[in-house]
Amino acid sequence: MAEPIDARMAAKLRSNLTIEHLEIVDTSANCGSSFALVIVSPDFARKMTLARHKLVNQILAEEITQLHAFSQKTLTPEQWAKERGA
């Protein structure tokens, strides 16, 4: 049986980025065609949002082509801490 797409995405992200926090939410009523991700990584420091998203899109290129919808929120640990404290 094939590995679920969310597990593949998590494995790819963890092997290509230093991940401090990762949330992968199936937003398609569990049919696996739409996901929202929150990724917290120090690797995003000094990168603009577009560069962060391009990096994630490159890592998950194969998986994204299989999805109907994909959204991502990319934060540095400092941004994550500030957002959680707000």
C-alpha positions in Angstrom: 0.0 0.0 0.0 1.3 3.5 -0.9 2.3 5.8 1.9 -0.3 8.6 2.4 0.6 11.9 0.7 0.7 13.8 4.0 3.3 11.4 5.4 5.4 11.7 2.2 5.2 15.5 2.4 6.3 15.4 6.1 9.2 13.1 5.3 10.4 15.2 2.4 10.2 18.4 4.4 12.0 17.0 7.4 14.8 15.6 5.2 15.3 18.9 3.3 14.7 21.5 6.1 15.4 22.0 9.7 11.9 21.7 11.1 10.9 23.0 14.5 7.2 22.7 14.0 5.1 21.2 11.2 1.4 21.0 10.8 -0.2 19.3 7.9 -4.0 19.6 7.8 -6.2 17.8 5.3 -8.7 20.5 4.3 -10.6 18.3 1.9 -12.8 16.4 4.3 -10.2 13.6 4.5 -10.2 12.7 0.8 -6.5 13.8 0.6 -6.7 16.3 -2.2 -6.3 19.5 -0.3 -3.8 20.4 2.4 -2.8 23.4 4.5 0.7 23.4 6.0 2.3 25.4 8.7 6.1 25.1 8.6 8.5 26.6 11.2 12.1 26.5 10.2 15.2 28.5 10.9 16.1 27.9 7.3 13.5 30.6 6.4 15.5 33.3 8.1 16.5 36.1 5.7 14.2 34.8 3.0 11.1 36.7 1.8 7.8 34.8 1.8 8.0 34.2 -1.9 11.4 32.6 -1.6 10.2 30.4 1.3 7.2 29.3 -0.7 9.3 28.5 -3.8 11.6 26.4 -1.6 8.8 24.4 -0.2 7.2 24.1 -3.7 10.4 22.7 -5.0 10.7 20.1 -2.2 7.1 19.0 -2.6 6.8 19.4 -6.4 5.8 15.8 -7.0 3.1 15.8 -4.3 1.7 19.2 -5.2 0.9 18.0 -8.7 -1.4 15.4 -7.2 -3.4 17.9 -5.1 -6.4 20.0 -5.8 -5.4 22.7 -3.4 -2.3 23.5 -1.4 -1.6 26.4 1.0 1.4 27.0 3.2 2.4 29.3 6.0 6.2 29.5 6.4 7.6 31.1 9.5 10.9 31.4 11.3 11.0 30.2 14.9 11.0 33.8 16.1 7.9 34.6 14.0 6.2 31.5 15.3 7.0 32.4 18.9 5.7 36.0 18.3 2.5 34.7 16.6 1.8 32.2 19.4 2.3 34.9 22.0 -0.1 37.3 20.4 
